[in-house]
Amino acid sequence: MTTITVPEPRPLAAGDLPTSPEQARQLFRSVFAQLASGVTVLATVTPAGPTGMTASAVTSLSLDPLLVLACVGNRSATLVEIREAGRFSINVLDASGVELATGFATRPSADRFADVSHEIVHEVPVLDDALAWTTCTVHALHSGGDHTILVGSVIGLYRGHGRPLLWHDGRFQSISRGRQGGEDPDM
């Protein structure tokens, strides 16, 4: 029988503690950069056409009722447009979606859907190349500091197959599937 020893946690040294609000923000970002997040595109329709943004602070919230949440910067034009439309989609990007994610993060709002293949489902755009998507109506909006917590009530779901695009340590990454206890049935 093998014995595994777990080391005691190391207490924080004085040098580990931030000494200014800016250092605290930098350490906070560095700590949470170690938490890998799926990369999504939040999208909605405006009178001028579809628009959206890249988001990684997205998660399921409730099974009964089906609710999701996304954290969106308060200065985001897409947040304003989602509020006005009252509905949105969350498009989960696959490992090949780096160009899509970058475009939805950097292009001007009016150009983000240029050359992006999509269809309208439940009055919102869903990306043809999405690994999965959900369509939602706005259930609630909550203040969260410099972000707004957008809660969506799910009205449609789609799941494809593949590997998700991840954001980890300040860059895009993907999962490689290896053997852990047997063959992966998706390989």
C-alpha positions as CSV (number, residue, x, y, z in Angstrom):
1,M,0.0,0.0,0.0
2,T,1.3,3.4,-1.0
3,T,1.1,6.3,1.5
4,I,0.6,9.8,0.2
5,T,1.8,12.7,2.3
6,V,0.1,16.0,1.9
7,P,2.3,19.0,2.9
8,E,0.9,21.5,5.4
9,P,-0.1,24.8,3.7
10,R,2.6,27.4,3.8
11,P,1.5,30.5,5.8
12,L,1.6,33.8,4.0
13,A,4.8,35.7,4.4
14,A,4.7,39.5,4.8
15,G,6.0,39.8,1.2
16,D,3.0,37.8,-0.1
17,L,0.4,40.4,1.0
18,P,-0.4,43.2,-1.4
19,T,0.7,46.6,-0.1
20,S,-1.5,48.7,-2.4
21,P,-4.9,48.5,-4.1
22,E,-3.1,48.2,-7.5
23,Q,-1.0,45.3,-6.2
24,A,-4.1,43.6,-4.8
25,R,-5.8,43.9,-8.2
26,Q,-2.8,42.5,-10.0
27,L,-2.5,39.6,-7.6
28,F,-6.3,39.0,-7.8
29,R,-6.0,38.8,-11.6
30,S,-3.0,36.5,-11.4
31,V,-4.7,34.1,-9.0
32,F,-7.8,33.8,-11.0
33,A,-5.9,33.5,-14.3
34,Q,-5.0,30.0,-13.0
35,L,-8.7,29.0,-13.2
36,A,-9.3,27.8,-16.7
37,S,-12.6,29.1,-18.2
38,G,-14.5,28.1,-21.2
39,V,-14.7,30.8,-24.0
40,T,-18.1,31.9,-25.2
41,V,-19.7,34.6,-27.3
42,L,-22.7,36.3,-25.9
43,A,-24.9,37.6,-28.7
44,T,-28.1,39.5,-29.3
45,V,-29.9,41.3,-32.0
46,T,-30.3,45.1,-32.3
47,P,-32.2,47.1,-34.9
48,A,-28.9,47.4,-36.8
49,G,-28.3,43.7,-36.8
50,P,-26.6,41.0,-34.6
51,T,-23.9,41.9,-32.2
52,G,-22.0,40.2,-29.4
53,M,-18.9,39.9,-27.3
54,T,-16.4,37.3,-26.0
55,A,-17.0,36.2,-22.4
56,S,-15.3,33.7,-20.2
57,A,-17.2,34.4,-16.9
58,V,-20.1,32.2,-17.8
59,T,-21.6,29.3,-15.9
60,S,-24.8,27.3,-15.3
61,L,-26.7,28.5,-12.3
62,S,-29.8,26.4,-11.7
63,L,-31.5,23.2,-12.9
64,D,-35.0,24.1,-11.6
65,P,-35.6,26.5,-13.3
66,L,-32.9,26.3,-16.0
67,L,-30.8,29.4,-15.4
68,V,-27.3,30.6,-16.6
69,L,-25.2,33.5,-15.6
70,A,-22.6,35.7,-17.3
71,C,-20.6,38.5,-15.8
72,V,-20.4,41.5,-18.2
73,G,-18.4,44.7,-17.8
74,N,-20.6,47.7,-17.0
75,R,-19.2,49.7,-19.9
76,S,-19.9,47.0,-22.4
77,A,-22.1,48.1,-25.4
78,T,-23.3,44.5,-25.6
79,L,-24.7,44.6,-22.1
80,V,-26.8,47.7,-23.1
81,E,-28.0,45.8,-26.2
82,I,-28.9,42.7,-24.3
83,R,-30.8,44.7,-21.7
84,E,-32.8,46.4,-24.6
85,A,-33.4,43.2,-26.5
86,G,-34.4,41.2,-23.3
87,R,-32.8,38.0,-24.8
88,F,-29.3,36.7,-25.7
89,S,-27.4,33.6,-26.7
90,I,-24.4,32.0,-25.1
91,N,-22.2,30.3,-27.8
92,V,-19.5,27.9,-26.4
93,L,-16.5,28.0,-28.7
94,D,-14.6,24.9,-29.7
95,A,-10.8,24.6,-29.8
96,S,-10.7,26.1,-33.3
97,G,-12.5,29.2,-32.2
98,V,-9.5,31.5,-31.4
99,E,-10.2,33.7,-34.4
100,L,-13.9,34.1,-33.5
101,A,-13.1,34.8,-29.9
102,T,-10.5,37.4,-30.8
103,G,-12.8,39.1,-33.3
104,F,-15.6,39.4,-30.9
105,A,-13.2,40.8,-28.3
106,T,-11.4,43.3,-30.5
107,R,-13.5,44.4,-33.5
108,P,-15.9,47.3,-33.3
109,S,-19.4,46.2,-32.3
110,A,-20.9,46.8,-35.7
111,D,-18.3,44.6,-37.4
112,R,-18.2,41.6,-35.1
113,F,-20.7,39.5,-37.1
114,A,-19.0,40.3,-40.5
115,D,-18.3,37.0,-42.2
116,V,-19.5,35.0,-39.2
117,S,-21.8,32.2,-40.1
118,H,-24.9,32.1,-37.9
119,E,-28.6,31.7,-37.8
120,I,-31.3,33.3,-35.7
121,V,-32.9,31.0,-33.1
122,H,-35.5,32.3,-30.6
123,E,-34.8,35.8,-32.0
124,V,-31.1,35.7,-31.2
125,P,-28.0,34.8,-33.2
126,V,-26.3,31.4,-32.6
127,L,-23.0,30.7,-34.2
128,D,-22.9,27.8,-36.8
129,D,-19.4,26.9,-35.5
130,A,-20.3,26.8,-31.8
131,L,-19.6,23.6,-29.9
132,A,-22.8,24.3,-27.9
133,W,-25.2,27.1,-27.4
134,T,-28.1,28.2,-25.3
135,T,-30.7,30.9,-26.0
136,C,-32.1,32.8,-23.1
137,T,-34.4,35.6,-22.0
138,V,-33.1,38.1,-19.4
139,H,-34.2,36.8,-16.0
140,A,-32.4,39.3,-13.7
141,L,-29.5,41.7,-13.6
142,H,-27.5,42.2,-10.5
143,S,-24.8,44.7,-9.6
144,G,-21.3,43.1,-9.2
145,G,-18.8,46.0,-8.8
146,D,-17.5,47.0,-12.2
147,H,-19.5,44.1,-13.8
148,T,-23.2,43.2,-14.1
149,I,-24.3,39.7,-13.3
150,L,-26.6,38.8,-16.2
151,V,-28.9,35.9,-15.3
152,G,-30.7,34.2,-18.2
153,S,-33.7,31.9,-18.3
154,V,-32.9,29.2,-20.8
155,I,-35.4,28.7,-23.7
156,G,-33.2,26.7,-26.1
157,L,-30.2,24.3,-26.0
158,Y,-27.8,22.7,-28.5
159,R,-24.8,20.4,-27.8
160,G,-22.4,19.3,-30.5
161,H,-19.2,17.3,-30.1
162,G,-15.6,18.4,-29.8
163,R,-13.1,20.1,-27.5
164,P,-13.8,23.5,-25.9
165,L,-11.6,26.5,-26.3
166,L,-10.3,27.6,-22.9
167,W,-8.8,30.8,-21.5
168,H,-6.1,30.1,-19.0
169,D,-3.1,32.1,-17.7
170,G,-3.9,35.0,-20.1
171,R,-4.0,32.9,-23.3
172,F,-6.2,30.6,-25.3
173,Q,-5.7,26.9,-24.8
174,S,-7.5,23.6,-25.5
175,I,-7.8,20.2,-23.8
176,S,-5.8,17.3,-25.1
177,R,-7.5,14.0,-24.5
178,G,-5.3,11.3,-23.1
179,R,-5.8,7.9,-21.7
180,Q,-6.9,7.9,-18.1
181,G,-8.3,4.6,-17.0
182,G,-9.4,3.5,-20.5
183,E,-10.1,4.6,-24.0
184,D,-12.1,7.7,-24.5
185,P,-15.3,6.8,-26.4
186,D,-15.2,10.1,-28.3
187,M,-11.8,9.4,-29.8
